[in-house]
């Protein structure tokens, strides 16, 4: 398992996801418990590999249906873990994980915001999509907003998507050229 985790993390993530979504021999809660017990004791390459497998697994499981049951406690926990994983990637890496099994349609106005003016960071795009999906609870959005304000204050797109009521004032202050696209998006969604 550990060798597979380090050499073929996305293969392992796919296998675990299939056990939950297709074969239904395990459930989401069981896999989460395994990873949550394993991750705290791992550092370095092993911890990074395990985190990558967990992220890939969660992406596959959560997108296996069009609308996951966000009231289901393990699903809520999975979404929170995935959100934190993306935030961690943004803090640690400049480019993130190149694998992209998760949807990633980015709001057009986000391309106009600093510091990521091009879709070079997969975790940013995935996190933007996750926020726009409506799957994150208000508690997750509050946690995300607080984290971004403290650790990633230049990630304007995340602040705006996570707290739409603050979007226009933030754009007026920090990126007025994006206002037309932002207001267009607000009127169409």
Contact map, one row per residue, 1 for C-alpha under 8 A:
111110000000000000000000000000000000000000000000000000000000000000000000000000000000000000000000000000000000000000000000000000000000000000000000000000000000000000000000000000000000000000000
111111000000000000000000000000000000000000000100000000000000000000000000000000000000000000000000000000000000000000000000000000000000000000000000000000000000000000000000000000000000000000000
111111100000000000000000000000000000000000000000000000000000000000000000000000000000000000000000000000000000000000000000000000000000000000000000000000000000000000000000000000000000000000000
111111111001000000000000000000000000000000000000000000000000000000000000000000000000000000000000000000000000000000000000000000000000000000000000000000000000000000000000000000000000000000000
111111111001000000000000000000000000000000000000110010000000000000000000000000000000000000000000000000000000000000000000000000000000000000000000000000000000000000000000000000000000000000000
011111111000000000000000000000000000000000001100110000000000000000000000000000000000000000000000000000000000000000000000000000000000000000000000000000000000000000000000000000000000000000000
001111111000000000000000000000000000000000000000000000000000000000000000000000000000000000000000000000000000000000000000000000000000000000000000000000000000000000000000000000000000000000000
000111111111000000000000000000000000000000000000000000000000000000000000000000000000000000000000000000000000000000000000000000000000000000000000000000000000000000000000000000000000000000000
000111111111100000000000000000000000000000000000110110000000000000000000000000000000000000000000000000000000000000000000000000000000000000000000000000000000000000000000000000000000000000000
000000011111110000000000000000000000000000000000000110010000000000000000000000000000000000000000000000000000000000000000000000000000000000000000000000000000000000000000000000000000000000000
000000011111111000000000000000000000000000000000000000000000000000000000000000000000000000000000000000000000000000000000000000000000000000000000000000000000000000000000000000000000000000000
000110011111111100000000000000000000000000000000000010000000000000000000000000000000000000000000000000000000000000000000000000000000000000000000000000000000000000000000000000000000000000000
000000001111111110000000000000000000000000000000000011011001000000000000000000000000000000000000000000000000000000000000000000000000000000000000000000000000000000000000000000000000000000000
000000000111111111000000000000000000000000000000000000011001000000000000000000000000000000000000000000000000000000000000000000000000000000000000000000000000000000000000000000000000000000000
000000000011111111100000000000000000000000000000000000000000000000000000000000000000000000000000000000000000000000000000000000000000000000000000000000000000000000000000000000000000000000000
000000000001111111110000000000100000000000000000000000001000000000000000000000000000000000000000000000000000000000000000000000000000000000000000000000000000000000000000000000000000000000000
000000000000111111111100000000000000000000000000000000001101100000000000000000000000000000000000000000000000000000000000000000000000000000000000000000000000000000000000000000000000000000000
000000000000011111111111000000000000000000000000000000000000000000000000000000000000000000000000000000000000000000000000000000000000000000000000000000000000000000000000000000000000000000000
000000000000001111111111111000000000000000000000000000000000000000000000000000000000000000000000000000000000000000000000000000000000000000000000000000000000000000000000000000000000000000000
000000000000000111111111111100000000000000000000000000000000100000000000000000000000000000000000000000000000000000000000000000000000000000000000000000000000000000000000000000000000000000000
000000000000000011111111000000000000000000000000000000000000100100000000000000000000000000000000000000000000000000000000000000000000000000000000000000000000000000000000000000000000000000000
000000000000000011111111000000000000000000000000000000000000000000000000000000000000000000000000000000000000000000000000000000000000000000000000000000000000000000000000000000000000000000000
000000000000000001111111100000000000000000000000000000000000000000000000000000000000000000000000000000000000000000000000000000000000000000000000000000000000000000000000000000000000000000000
000000000000000001111111111000000000000000000000000000000000000000000000000000000000000000000000000000000000000000000000000000000000000000000000000000000000000000000000000000000000000000000
000000000000000000110011111000000000000000000000000000000000000000000000000000000000000000000000000000000000000000000000000000000000000000000000000000000000000000000000000000000000000000000
000000000000000000110001111101100000000000000000000000000000000000000000000000000000000000000000000000000000000000000000000000000000000000000000000000000000000000000000000000000000000000000
000000000000000000110001111111100000000000000000000000000000000000000000000000000000000000000000000000000000000000000000000000000000000000000000000000000000000000000000000000000000000000000
000000000000000000010000011111110000000000000000000000000000000000000000011000000000000000000000000000000000000000000000000000000000000000000000000000000000000000000000000000000000000000000
000000000000000000000000001111111000000000000000000000000000000000000000010000000000000000000000000000000000000000000000000000000000000000000000000000000000000000000000000000000000000000000
000000000000000000000000011111111100000000000000000000000000000000000000000000000000000000000000000000000000000000000000000000000000000000000000000000000000000000000000000000000000000000000
000000000000000100000000011111111110000000000000000000000000000000000000000000000000000000000000000000000000000000000000000000000000000000000000000000000000000000000000000000000000000000000
000000000000000000000000000111111111000000000000000000000000000000000000000001000000000000000000000000000000000000000000000000000000000000000000000000000000000000000000000000000000000000000
000000000000000000000000000011111111100000000000000000000000000000000000000000000000000000000000000000000000000000000000000000000000000000000000000000000000000000000000000000000000000000000
000000000000000000000000000001111111110000000000000000000000000000000000000000000000000000000000000000000000000000000000000000000000000000000000000000000000000000000000000000000000000000000
000000000000000000000000000000111111111000000000010001000000000000000000000000000000000000000000000000000000000000000000000000000000000000000000000000000000000000000000000000000000000000000
000000000000000000000000000000011111111100000000000000000000000000000000000000000000000000000000000000000000000000000000000000000000000000000000000000000000000000000000000000000000000000000
000000000000000000000000000000001111111110000000000000000000000000000000000000000000000000000000000000000000000000000000000000000000000000000000000000000000000000000000000000000000000000000
000000000000000000000000000000000111111111000000000000000000000000000000000000000000000000000000000000000000000000000000000000000000000000000000000000000000000000000000000000000000000000000
000000000000000000000000000000000011111111000010011000000000000000000000000000000000000000000000000000000000000000000000000000000000000000000000000000000000000000000000000000000000000000000
000000000000000000000000000000000001111111100000000000000000000000000000000000000000000000000000000000000000000000000000000000000000000000000000000000000000000000000000000000000000000000000
000000000000000000000000000000000000111111100000000000000000000000000000000000000000000000000000000000000000000000000000000000000000000000000000000000000000000000000000000000000000000000000
000000000000000000000000000000000000011111110110000000000000000000000000000000000000000000000000000000000000000000000000000000000000000000000000000000000000000000000000000000000000000000000
000000000000000000000000000000000000000111111111000000000000000000000000000000000000000000000000000000000000000000000000000000000000000000000000000000000000000000000000000000000000000000000
000000000000000000000000000000000000000001111111000000000000000000000000000000000000000000000000000000000000000000000000000000000000000000000000000000000000000000000000000000000000000000000
000001000000000000000000000000000000000000111111100000000000000000000000000000000000000000000000000000000000000000000000000000000000000000000000000000000000000000000000000000000000000000000
010001000000000000000000000000000000000001111111110000000000000000000000000000000000000000000000000000000000000000000000000000000000000000000000000000000000000000000000000000000000000000000
000000000000000000000000000000000000001001111111111000000000000000000000000000000000000000000000000000000000000000000000000000000000000000000000000000000000000000000000000000000000000000000
000000000000000000000000000000000000000000111111111100000000000000000000000000000000000000000000000000000000000000000000000000000000000000000000000000000000000000000000000000000000000000000
000011001000000000000000000000000000000000001111111110000000000000000000000000000000000000000000000000000000000000000000000000000000000000000000000000000000000000000000000000000000000000000
000011001000000000000000000000000010001000000111111111000000000000000000000000000000000000000000000000000000000000000000000000000000000000000000000000000000000000000000000000000000000000000
000000000000000000000000000000000000001000000011111111100000000000000000000000000000100000000000000000000000000000000000000000000000000000000000000000000000000000000000000000000000000000000
000000001100000000000000000000000000000000000001111111110000000000000000000000000000000000000000000000000000000000000000000000000000000000000000000000000000000000000000000000000000000000000
000010001101100000000000000000000000000000000000111111111000000000000000000000000000000000000000000000000000000000000000000000000000000000000000000000000000000000000000000000000000000000000
000000000000100000000000000000000010000000000000011111111100000000000000000000000000000000000000000000000000000000000000000000000000000000000000000000000000000000000000000000000000000000000
000000000000000000000000000000000000000000000000001111111110000000000000000000000100100000000000000000000000000000000000000000000000000000000000000000000000000000000000000000000000000000000
000000000100110000000000000000000000000000000000000111111111000000000000000000000000000000000000000010000000000000000000000000000000000000000000000000000000000000000000000000000000000000000
000000000000110110000000000000000000000000000000000011111111100000000000000000000000000000000000000000000000000000000000000000000000000000000000000000000000000000000000000000000000000000000
000000000000000010000000000000000000000000000000000001111111110000000000000001100100000000000000000000000000000000000000000000000000000000000000000000000000000000000000000000000000000000000
000000000000000000000000000000000000000000000000000000111111111000000000000000000100000000000000000011000000000000000000000000000000000000000000000000000000000000000000000000000000000000000
000000000000110010000000000000000000000000000000000000011111111100000000000000000000000000000000000011000000000000000000000000000000000000000000000000000000000000000000000000000000000000000
000000000000000010011000000000000000000000000000000000001111111110000000000000000000000000000000000000000000000000000000000000000000000000000000000000000000000000000000000000000000000000000
000000000000000000000000000000000000000000000000000000000111111110010000001000000000000000000000000000000000000000000000000000000000000000000000000000000000000000000000000000000000000000000
000000000000000000000000000000000000000000000000000000000011111111110000000000000000000000000000000001000000000000000000000000000000000000000000000000000000000000000000000000000000000000000
000000000000000000001000000000000000000000000000000000000001111111000000000000000000000000000000000000000000000000000000000000000000000000000000000000000000000000000000000000000000000000000
000000000000000000000000000000000000000000000000000000000000111111110000000000000000000000000000000000000000000000000000000000000000000000000000000000000000000000000000000000000000000000000
000000000000000000000000000000000000000000000000000000000000001111110000000000000000000000000000000000000000000000000000000000000000000000000000000000000000000000000000000000000000000000000
000000000000000000000000000000000000000000000000000000000000001011111000000000000000000000000000000000000000000000000000000000000000000000000000000000000000000000000000000000000000000000000
000000000000000000000000000000000000000000000000000000000000011011111100001000000000000000000000000000000000000000000000000000000000001000000000000000000000000000000000000000000000000000000
000000000000000000000000000000000000000000000000000000000000000000111111001000000000000000000000000000000000000000000000000000000000000000000000000000000000000000000000000000000000000000000
000000000000000000000000000000000000000000000000000000000000000000011111101100000000000000000000000000000000000000000000000000000000001100000000000000000000000000000000000000000000000000000
000000000000000000000000000000000000000000000000000000000000000000001111101100000000000000000000000000000000000000000000000000000000000000000000000000000000000000000000000000000000000000000
000000000000000000000000000000000000000000000000000000000000000000001111111100000000000000000000000000000000000000000000000000000000000000000000000000000000000000000000000000000000000000000
000000000000000000000000000000000000000000000000000000000000000000000111111110000000000000000000000000000000000000000000000000000000000000000000000000000000000000000000000000000000000000000
000000000000000000000000000110000000000000000000000000000000000000000001111111000000000000000000000000000000000000000000000000000000000000000000000000000000000000000000000000000000000000000
000000000000000000000000000100000000000000000000000000000000010000011111111111100000000000000000000000000000000000000000000000000000000000000000000000000000000000000000000000000000000000000
000000000000000000000000000000000000000000000000000000000000000000000111111111110000000000000000000000000000000000000000000000000000000110000000000000000000000000000000000000000000000000000
000000000000000000000000000000000000000000000000000000000000000000000000111111111000000000000000000000000000000000000000000000000000000000000000000000000000000000000000000000000000000000000
000000000000000000000000000000010000000000000000000000000100000000000000011111111100000000000000000000000000000000000000000000000000000000000000000000000000000000000000000000000000000000000
000000000000000000000000000000000000000000000000000000000100000000000000001111111110000000000000000000000000000000000000000000000000001100000000000000000000000000000000000000000000000000000
000000000000000000000000000000000000000000000000000000000000000000000000000111111111000000000000000000000000000000000000000000000000000100010000000000000000000000000000000000000000000000000
000000000000000000000000000000000000000000000000000000000000000000000000000011111111100000000000000000000000000000000000000000000000000000000000000000000000000000000000000000000000000000000
000000000000000000000000000000000000000000000000000000100110000000000000000001111111110000000000000000000000000000000000000000000000000000000000000000000000000000000000000000000000000000000
000000000000000000000000000000000000000000000000000000000000000000000000000000111111111000000000000000000000000000000000000000100100000000010001000000000000000000000000000000000000000000000
000000000000000000000000000000000000000000000000000000000000000000000000000000011111111100000000000000000000000000000000000000000000000000000001000000000000000000000000000000000000000000000
000000000000000000000000000000000000000000000000001000100000000000000000000000001111111110000000000000000000000000000000000000000000000000000000000000000000000000000000000000000000000000000
000000000000000000000000000000000000000000000000000000000000000000000000000000000111111111000000000000000000000000000000001101100000000000000000000000000000000000000000000000000000000000000
000000000000000000000000000000000000000000000000000000000000000000000000000000000011111111100000000000000000000000000000001100100000000000000000000000000000000000000000000000000000000000000
000000000000000000000000000000000000000000000000000000000000000000000000000000000001111111110000000000000000000000000000000000000000000000000000000000000000000000000000000000000000000000000
000000000000000000000000000000000000000000000000000000000000000000000000000000000000111111111001100000000000000000000000001000000000000000000000000000000000000000000000000000000000000000000
000000000000000000000000000000000000000000000000000000000000000000000000000000000000011111111101000000000000000000000000101100000000000000000000000000000000000000000000000000000000000000000
000000000000000000000000000000000000000000000000000000000000000000000000000000000000001111111100000000000000000000000000000000000000000000000000000000110000000000000000000000000000000000000
000000000000000000000000000000000000000000000000000000000000000000000000000000000000000111111100000000000000000000000000000000000000000000000000000000000000000000000000000000000000000000000
000000000000000000000000000000000000000000000000000000000000000000000000000000000000000011111111000000000000000000000000000000000000000000000000000000000000000000000000000000000000000000000
000000000000000000000000000000000000000000000000000000000000000000000000000000000000000001111111000000000000000000000000100000000000000000000000000000000000000000000000000000000000000000000
000000000000000000000000000000000000000000000000000000000000000000000000000000000000000000001111110000000000000000000001110000000000000000000000000000000000000000000000000000000000000000000
000000000000000000000000000000000000000000000000000000000000000000000000000000000000000011001111110000000000000000000000111000000000000000000000000000000000000000000000000000000000000000000
000000000000000000000000000000000000000000000000000000000000000000000000000000000000000010000011111100000000000000000000011000000000000000000000000000000000000000000000000000000000000000000
000000000000000000000000000000000000000000000000000000000000000000000000000000000000000000000011111100000000000000000000010000000000000000000000000000000000000000000000000000000000000000000
000000000000000000000000000000000000000000000000000000000000000000000000000000000000000000000000111110000000000000000000010000000000000000000000000000000000000000000000000000000000000000000
000000000000000000000000000000000000000000000000000000000000000000000000000000000000000000000000111111100000000000000000010000000000000000000000000000000000000000000000000000000000000000000
000000000000000000000000000000000000000000000000000000010011000000000000000000000000000000000000001111100000000000000000000000000000000000000000000000000000000000000000000000000000000000000
000000000000000000000000000000000000000000000000000000000011001000000000000000000000000000000000000111110000000000000000000001000000000000000000000000000000000000000000000000000000000000000
000000000000000000000000000000000000000000000000000000000000000000000000000000000000000000000000000111111000000000000000000001001000000000000000000000000000000000000000000000000000000000000
000000000000000000000000000000000000000000000000000000000000000000000000000000000000000000000000000001111100000000000000000011011000000000000000000000000000000000000000000000000000000000000
000000000000000000000000000000000000000000000000000000000000000000000000000000000000000000000000000000111110000000000000000010001000000000000000000000000000000000000000000000000000000000000
000000000000000000000000000000000000000000000000000000000000000000000000000000000000000000000000000000011111011000000000000010011000000000000000000000000000000000000000000000000000000000000
000000000000000000000000000000000000000000000000000000000000000000000000000000000000000000000000000000001111111000000000000000000000000000000000000000000000000000000000000000000000000010000
000000000000000000000000000000000000000000000000000000000000000000000000000000000000000000000000000000000111111100000000000000000000000000000000000000000000000000000000000000000000100000000
000000000000000000000000000000000000000000000000000000000000000000000000000000000000000000000000000000000011111110000000000000000000000000000000000000000000000000000000000000000110110010000
000000000000000000000000000000000000000000000000000000000000000000000000000000000000000000000000000000000111111110001000000000000000000000000000000000000000100000000000000000000100000000000
000000000000000000000000000000000000000000000000000000000000000000000000000000000000000000000000000000000111111110011110000000000000000000000000000000000000000000000000000000000000000000000
000000000000000000000000000000000000000000000000000000000000000000000000000000000000000000000000000000000001111111001000000000000000000000000000000000000000000000000000000000101100000000000
000000000000000000000000000000000000000000000000000000000000000000000000000000000000000000000000000000000000111111111000000000000000000000000000000000000001100000000000000000100100000000000
000000000000000000000000000000000000000000000000000000000000000000000000000000000000000000000000000000000000000111111000000000000000000000000000000000000111000000000000000000000000000000000
000000000000000000000000000000000000000000000000000000000000000000000000000000000000000000000000000000000000000011111000000000000000000000000000000000000111000000000000000000000000000000000
000000000000000000000000000000000000000000000000000000000000000000000000000000000000000000000000000000000000001011111111100000000000000000000000000000000010000000000000000000000000000000000
000000000000000000000000000000000000000000000000000000000000000000000000000000000000000000000000000000000000011111111110000000000000000000000000000000000000000000000000000000000000000000000
000000000000000000000000000000000000000000000000000000000000000000000000000000000000000000000000000000000000001000011111000000000000000000000000000000000000000000000000000000000000000000000
000000000000000000000000000000000000000000000000000000000000000000000000000000000000000000000000000000000000001000011111110110000000000000000000000000000000000000000000000000000000000000000
000000000000000000000000000000000000000000000000000000000000000000000000000000000000000000000010000000000000000000010111110000000000000000000000000000000000000000000000000000000000000000000
000000000000000000000000000000000000000000000000000000000000000000000000000000000000000001000111000000000000000000010011111110000000000000000000000000000000000000000000000000000000000000000
000000000000000000000000000000000000000000000000000000000000000000000000000000000000000000000011111100000000000000000011111111000000000000000000000000000000000000000000000000000000000000000
000000000000000000000000000000000000000000000000000000000000000000000000000000000000011011000001100000000000000000000000111111100000000000000000000000000000000000000000000000000000000000000
000000000000000000000000000000000000000000000000000000000000000000000000000000000000011001000000000000000000000000000010111111110000000000000000000000000000000000000000000000000000000000000
000000000000000000000000000000000000000000000000000000000000000000000000000000000000000000000000000000011100000000000010111111111000000000000000000000000000000000000000000000000000000000000
000000000000000000000000000000000000000000000000000000000000000000000000000000000000010000000000000001110000000000000000011111111100000000000000000000000000000000000000000000000000000000000
000000000000000000000000000000000000000000000000000000000000000000000000000000000010011000000000000000000000000000000000001111111110000000000000000000000000010000000000000000000000000000000
000000000000000000000000000000000000000000000000000000000000000000000000000000000000000000000000000000010100000000000000000111111111000000000000000000000000110010000000000000000000000000000
000000000000000000000000000000000000000000000000000000000000000000000000000000000000000000000000000000111100000000000000000011111111100000000000000000000000000000000000000000000000000000000
000000000000000000000000000000000000000000000000000000000000000000000000000000000010000000000000000000000000000000000000000001111111111100000000000000000000000000000000000000000000000000000
000000000000000000000000000000000000000000000000000000000000000000000000000000000000000000000000000000000000000000000000000000111111111100001000000000000000000011000000000000000000000000000
000000000000000000000000000000000000000000000000000000000000000000000000000000000000000000000000000000000000000000000000000000011111111000000000000000000000000010000000000000000000000000000
000000000000000000000000000000000000000000000000000000000000000000000000000000000000000000000000000000000000000000000000000000001111111100000000000000000000000000000000000000000000000000000
000000000000000000000000000000000000000000000000000000000000000000000000000000000000000000000000000000000000000000000000000000000111111110000000000000000000000000000000000000000000000000000
000000000000000000000000000000000000000000000000000000000000000000010100000000100000000000000000000000000000000000000000000000000111111110000000000000000000000000000000000000000000000000000
000000000000000000000000000000000000000000000000000000000000000000000100000100110000000000000000000000000000000000000000000000000110111111111000000000000000000000000000000000000000000000000
000000000000000000000000000000000000000000000000000000000000000000000000000100000000000000000000000000000000000000000000000000000000011111111000000000000000000000000000000000000000000000000
000000000000000000000000000000000000000000000000000000000000000000000000000000000000000000000000000000000000000000000000000000000000000111111100000000000000000000000000000000000000000000000
000000000000000000000000000000000000000000000000000000000000000000000000000000000000000000000000000000000000000000000000000000000000000111111110000000000000000000000000000000000000000000000
000000000000000000000000000000000000000000000000000000000000000000000000000000010010000000000000000000000000000000000000000000000000000111111111000000000000000000000000000000000000000000000
000000000000000000000000000000000000000000000000000000000000000000000000000000000000000000000000000000000000000000000000000000000010000111111111100000000000000001100000000000000000000000000
000000000000000000000000000000000000000000000000000000000000000000000000000000000000000000000000000000000000000000000000000000000000000001111111110000000000000001000000000000000000000000000
000000000000000000000000000000000000000000000000000000000000000000000000000000000000000000000000000000000000000000000000000000000000000000111111111000000000000000000000000000000000000000000
000000000000000000000000000000000000000000000000000000000000000000000000000000000011000000000000000000000000000000000000000000000000000000011111111100000000000001000000000000000000000000000
000000000000000000000000000000000000000000000000000000000000000000000000000000000000000000000000000000000000000000000000000000000000000000001111111110000000011001100000000000000000000000000
000000000000000000000000000000000000000000000000000000000000000000000000000000000000000000000000000000000000000000000000000000000000000000000111111111000000000000000000000000000000000000000
000000000000000000000000000000000000000000000000000000000000000000000000000000000000000000000000000000000000000000000000000000000000000000000011111111110000000000000000000000000000000000000
000000000000000000000000000000000000000000000000000000000000000000000000000000000000000000000000000000000000000000000000000000000000000000000001111111111010011000000000000000000000000000000
000000000000000000000000000000000000000000000000000000000000000000000000000000000000000000000000000000000000000000000000000000000000000000000000111111111000001000000000000000000000000000000
000000000000000000000000000000000000000000000000000000000000000000000000000000000000000000000000000000000000000000000000000000000000000000000000011111111000000000000000000000000000000000000
000000000000000000000000000000000000000000000000000000000000000000000000000000000000000000100000000000000000000000000000000000000000000000000000001111111000000000000000000000000000000000000
000000000000000000000000000000000000000000000000000000000000000000000000000000000000000000100000000000000000000000000000000000000000000000000000001111111110000000000000000000000000000000000
000000000000000000000000000000000000000000000000000000000000000000000000000000000000000000000000000000000000000000000000000000000000000000000000000111111111000000000000000000000000000000000
000000000000000000000000000000000000000000000000000000000000000000000000000000000000000000000000000000000000000001100000000000000000000000000000000000011111000000000000000000000000000000000
000000000000000000000000000000000000000000000000000000000000000000000000000000000000000000000000000000000000000001110000000000000000000000000000000100011111111000000000000000000000000000000
000000000000000000000000000000000000000000000000000000000000000000000000000000000000000000000000000000000000000011100000000000000000000000000000000000001111111100000000010000000000000000000
000000000000000000000000000000000000000000000000000000000000000000000000000000000000000000000000000000000000010010000000000000010000000000000000000000000011111110000000000000000000000000000
000000000000000000000000000000000000000000000000000000000000000000000000000000000000000000000000000000000000000000000000000000110000000000000000100100000011111111000000000000000000000000000
000000000000000000000000000000000000000000000000000000000000000000000000000000000000000000000000000000000000000000000000000000000000000000000000100110000011111111100010000000000000000000000
000000000000000000000000000000000000000000000000000000000000000000000000000000000000000000000000000000000000000000000000000000000000000000000000000000000001111111111110010000000000000000000
000000000000000000000000000000000000000000000000000000000000000000000000000000000000000000000000000000000000000000000000000000010011000000000000000000000000111111110010000000000000000000000
000000000000000000000000000000000000000000000000000000000000000000000000000000000000000000000000000000000000000000000000000000000010000000001101100000000000011111110000000000000000000000000
000000000000000000000000000000000000000000000000000000000000000000000000000000000000000000000000000000000000000000000000000000000000000000001000100000000000001111111110000000000000000000000
000000000000000000000000000000000000000000000000000000000000000000000000000000000000000000000000000000000000000000000000000000000000000000000000000000000000000111111111000000000000000000000
000000000000000000000000000000000000000000000000000000000000000000000000000000000000000000000000000000000000000000000000000000000000000000000000000000000000000100111111000000000000000000000
000000000000000000000000000000000000000000000000000000000000000000000000000000000000000000000000000000000000000000000000000000000000000000000000000000000000000100111111110000000000000000000
000000000000000000000000000000000000000000000000000000000000000000000000000000000000000000000000000000000000000000000000000000000000000000000000000000000000001110111111111000000000000000000
000000000000000000000000000000000000000000000000000000000000000000000000000000000000000000000000000000000000000000000000000000000000000000000000000000000000000000011111111100000010010000000
000000000000000000000000000000000000000000000000000000000000000000000000000000000000000000000000000000000000000000000000000000000000000000000000000000000000000000000111111110000000000000000
000000000000000000000000000000000000000000000000000000000000000000000000000000000000000000000000000000000000000000000000000000000000000000000000000000000001000100000111111111100000000000000
000000000000000000000000000000000000000000000000000000000000000000000000000000000000000000000000000000000000000000000000000000000000000000000000000000000000000000000011111111110110000000000
000000000000000000000000000000000000000000000000000000000000000000000000000000000000000000000000000000000000000000000000000000000000000000000000000000000000000000000001111111110010000000000
000000000000000000000000000000000000000000000000000000000000000000000000000000000000000000000000000000000000000000000000000000000000000000000000000000000000000000000000111111110000000000000
000000000000000000000000000000000000000000000000000000000000000000000000000000000000000000000000000000000000000000000000000000000000000000000000000000000000000000000000011111110000000000000
000000000000000000000000000000000000000000000000000000000000000000000000000000000000000000000000000000000000000110000000000000000000000000000000000000000000000000000000011111111110000000000
000000000000000000000000000000000000000000000000000000000000000000000000000000000000000000000000000000000000000000000000000000000000000000000000000000000000000000000000001111111110000000000
000000000000000000000000000000000000000000000000000000000000000000000000000000000000000000000000000000000000000100000000000000000000000000000000000000000000000000000000000000111111000000000
000000000000000000000000000000000000000000000000000000000000000000000000000000000000000000000000000000000000110110000000000000000000000000000000000000000000000000000000001000111111110000000
000000000000000000000000000000000000000000000000000000000000000000000000000000000000000000000000000000000000100000000000000000000000000000000000000000000000000000000001001100111111111000000
000000000000000000000000000000000000000000000000000000000000000000000000000000000000000000000000000000000000000000000000000000000000000000000000000000000000000000000000000000001111111100000
000000000000000000000000000000000000000000000000000000000000000000000000000000000000000000000000000000000001100000000000000000000000000000000000000000000000000000000000000000000111111110000
000000000000000000000000000000000000000000000000000000000000000000000000000000000000000000000000000000000000100000000000000000000000000000000000000000000000000000000001000000000111111111000
000000000000000000000000000000000000000000000000000000000000000000000000000000000000000000000000000000000000000000000000000000000000000000000000000000000000000000000000000000000011111111100
000000000000000000000000000000000000000000000000000000000000000000000000000000000000000000000000000000000000000000000000000000000000000000000000000000000000000000000000000000000001111111110
000000000000000000000000000000000000000000000000000000000000000000000000000000000000000000000000000000000010100000000000000000000000000000000000000000000000000000000000000000000000111111111
000000000000000000000000000000000000000000000000000000000000000000000000000000000000000000000000000000000000000000000000000000000000000000000000000000000000000000000000000000000000011111111
000000000000000000000000000000000000000000000000000000000000000000000000000000000000000000000000000000000000000000000000000000000000000000000000000000000000000000000000000000000000001111111
000000000000000000000000000000000000000000000000000000000000000000000000000000000000000000000000000000000000000000000000000000000000000000000000000000000000000000000000000000000000000111111
000000000000000000000000000000000000000000000000000000000000000000000000000000000000000000000000000000000000000000000000000000000000000000000000000000000000000000000000000000000000000011111
